[in-house]
């Protein structure tokens, strides 16, 4: 959690940690864009040994703001930003360089029949600003 010492204290004691950040990696937080999610680094404030004890993380989707009609658009592509953050070295932090990958992944999901909202939306699951968003990359 940003500002929390839980991961630092747990890893300093030798415990493994699965990291998440309350509010920022909650996928039902509709006004949190993918860049903010991407910017969260689980190993901030940890030394290399402690960082090795961070074994994963997760983005949570709660049901009070979504149902079957819009849950996938609420999750995707923002979960991809969280995923990339978790598998990337902590030195990889540039959201601008990740933007093309996030947009391309969203279009890949759409081509495979998975509804994913445009990552440029102000509100996570809103419709694109115009037609052809996956053709104008």
N, C-alpha and C positions, 0 to 999 in steps of 0.2 A: 504494500500500500504506500502511496506517496506520503512521505512524512512519517511513516511507521517504522519502528525499529524491529518488528517481528522477524523478518527474514534475516537481518543482520545478527540478532541475538540467537536465533535457532541455528544458523549455520556456524556461528562462533562456538556453539556447544556441540558441533559435530552432526547435527540433524540435517537430513535432506529436506528440501522445501519445494512445494509446488506453488508457484507465485501467481497471484492475481491482484488486481487493483480495484477496490471498491469504487464504483462510480465511473471510472474511466474505461474499464474493460467490461462493464455491464452493457451488453449489446442492446438492451431495451432502453438505454439512455439515448434517445433519438436525436438529441442535439450535439452529441459527441461525434465528431467526424473521424475518419480513418487516420488522418495525420496525427491527431492527439493520441489515438490508440497506439500508433506506430512509434511515437516518441517515448513511450514508457519503456524503461530498461530495467529488467529484473535484477541485474547485477550492480546497479548504481549503489555506491557506498560499500560494496563488498570487495575483499581482496580476491585474488585468483583462486585460492583454495576454497573460499566460501562460495564463489561463483560456481565452482565444480559441483557443489552440493545443491544447486538449483537444478532440479531434474525435470522441470516442466512448468507449465502454467496453463491458464485457461481464461476464455471469455465466457461470461455467463449470460444466458438468455432467460429472462423471467417472463411469465405469461400474462401479466396484468395489462400489458399494452399491445398484445398481439394475439392473433388467432390463426387458424389454418389459411386464411386468405392472404396474410401478409408476413408470416413468420420468416420465410426464407429471404424476402427482400429486406427484412430488418437485420438479419444476420449477415448476409453477403452483400458486398465484398469486405465489410469491416473485419470479419473474422480472419480473412486472409492477411490483413495488416498485423493482427495479433500473432498469427502463425509465423509470418516472416520475422517478426521481432524475436520470437522465441528460438528460431533455428539459426538466426544470424549471429555472428560475433558481435560483441558489444561495441566494437568500433564502427559497425555499419549502422548509421543513424540518420542518413539523409533521406527525408521523406520525398524530396523533389526527385531524387533518382529512383525511388520506389514507385512513384506515381504511374509511370508507364506500365510497370508490371501489374499494379493493382487494376488499372483500367483494362488491360489485356486479359487478366484473369476473370474479371467480371464478364467480359464478352464471351470468353470460353465457357463460363457457366451458362450464360444465356443460350449459346449454341447447343449446349447439351441438355437444354430444357429446364435448367434450374433458374428460377427467377431471382436475379440479383439487381439491386438498385444501383444507379450510377453513383460512383464514389464522389462525384463533385456536388452532390445534393447537400443543401443546408440541413434538411431533415432526412434521416437515414433512409427511409423507405419510400420517399416521394418519387413520382414519375420523372422521366428525363425532361429537360427543358424543351426539347424538340425531337423530331423523328431522326432515326439513323445514328444514334449516339455510338453504336459499335462500328459504324462504317466510316466515321469521321476521325479516326485515330491518327 
